[in-house]
Amino acid sequence: MLCDVSFAWLGLFGAWASYYGASAGFSSVPPSSADDFILNSTTQIDSATVTGLLPLGFPLPGIEGVRVEIYRVFPQDSTSPPSGRVPTRVNSPSDVKFDARDTAAGSLTFSAADLGVFVVSNTVLNGIHPVPNQQTGGEGPASGEEVQLNAQFTTPLTLPADHYFFVPQVQLSSGDFLWLSAPRPIVPPGTPFSPDLEEWIRNADLAPDWLRVGTDIVGGTTFNATFSLTGETVPEPSTVLLMLSGLSLLAWRGTRARPRPPVRGRAGRETPGGSRH
């Protein structure tokens, strides 16, 4: 199963500075971007890829940690009605995460590949403000090392059918990680789905609320983000039970239908069916 598309276009901020304290309260929430995906049935997700931008000349060993958080769609896992500090919470990520994997907990491992120098036309890094100051137009272009992060979940994410948001967070020894965005609507080789919600972002000052990167901050546009997920659907328990029952029935029928071996008659000849003459 693939969700969204690995197609870099515009850099948007998805960095975080201190994920070790992120569970202590909203005051420690790092700047994070979120983009959505849909599961039509229970799915075990084993890995993810994220494409982003590192500072120019940044060494790959300087990537100190990776965390992936999964959110459901507001108003799930949220306080409702919301605070009113953002234009809307409709179709936003929830207040708090639904599940997470990270290197600190040993539930995620990762590798990184440097794809070379890359330039983006706009960024969102520090300009994440509540209303009425939410629309800044972005913070201008940036250049850096394009990197693809490949995350393996040593403890897979098992998610029931639902609409979710994917939130990657990357800890660097210095500087910021920018999560590259992608076209919206999704184009090949990505896998389109509907409804495809736009990318959202927040920081500690805005949490638990979220802003739309394109509509609220940049203005007049919308974005997706660059990521993919890989996994397998999980059979429902009733389906497994029916499959096992069917196998048992086939085995029973096979036993009843098995021909009996021939038995030697008194005269030394074989007689079919096991009767004796």
Rosetta blueprint (number, residue, H / E / L):
1 M L
2 L L
3 C L
4 D E
5 V E
6 S L
7 F L
8 A L
9 W L
10 L E
11 G E
12 L E
13 F E
14 G L
15 A L
16 W L
17 A L
18 S L
19 Y H
20 Y H
21 G H
22 A H
23 S H
24 A H
25 G L
26 F H
27 S H
28 S H
29 V L
30 P L
31 P L
32 S E
33 S E
34 A E
35 D E
36 D E
37 F E
38 I E
39 L E
40 N L
41 S L
42 T L
43 T E
44 Q E
45 I E
46 D E
47 S E
48 A E
49 T E
50 V E
51 T E
52 G E
53 L E
54 L E
55 P L
56 L L
57 G L
58 F L
59 P L
60 L H
61 P H
62 G H
63 I E
64 E E
65 G E
66 V E
67 R E
68 V E
69 E E
70 I E
71 Y E
72 R E
73 V E
74 F L
75 P L
76 Q L
77 D L
78 S L
79 T L
80 S L
81 P L
82 P L
83 S L
84 G L
85 R L
86 V L
87 P L
88 T L
89 R L
90 V L
91 N L
92 S L
93 P E
94 S L
95 D L
96 V L
97 K L
98 F L
99 D E
100 A E
101 R E
102 D E
103 T L
104 A L
105 A L
106 G L
107 S L
108 L E
109 T E
110 F E
111 S E
112 A E
113 A E
114 D E
115 L E
116 G E
117 V E
118 F E
119 V E
120 V E
121 S L
122 N L
123 T L
124 V L
125 L L
126 N L
127 G L
128 I L
129 H L
130 P L
131 V L
132 P L
133 N L
134 Q L
135 Q L
136 T L
137 G L
138 G L
139 E L
140 G L
141 P L
142 A E
143 S E
144 G E
145 E E
146 E E
147 V E
148 Q E
149 L E
150 N E
151 A E
152 Q E
153 F E
154 T E
155 T E
156 P E
157 L E
158 T E
159 L E
160 P L
161 A L
162 D E
163 H E
164 Y E
165 F E
166 F E
167 V E
168 P E
169 Q E
170 V E
171 Q E
172 L E
173 S L
174 S L
175 G L
176 D L
177 F L
178 L E
179 W E
180 L E
181 S E
182 A E
183 P L
184 R L
185 P L
186 I L
187 V L
188 P L
189 P L
190 G L
191 T E
192 P L
193 F L
194 S L
195 P L
196 D L
197 L L
198 E L
199 E L
200 W E
201 I E
202 R E
203 N L
204 A L
205 D L
206 L L
207 A L
208 P L
209 D L
210 W L
211 L E
212 R E
213 V H
214 G H
215 T H
216 D H
217 I H
218 V H
219 G L
220 G L
221 T L
222 T L
223 F L
224 N E
225 A E
226 T E
227 F E
228 S E
229 L E
230 T E
231 G E
232 E E
233 T E
234 V L
235 P L
236 E L
237 P H
238 S H
239 T H
240 V H
241 L H
242 L H
243 M H
244 L H
245 S H
246 G H
247 L H
248 S H
249 L H
250 L H
251 A H
252 W H
253 R H
254 G H
255 T H
256 R H
257 A H
258 R L
259 P L
260 R L
261 P L
262 P L
263 V E
264 R E
265 G L
266 R L
267 A L
268 G L
269 R L
270 E E
271 T E
272 P H
273 G H
274 G H
275 S L
276 R L
277 H L
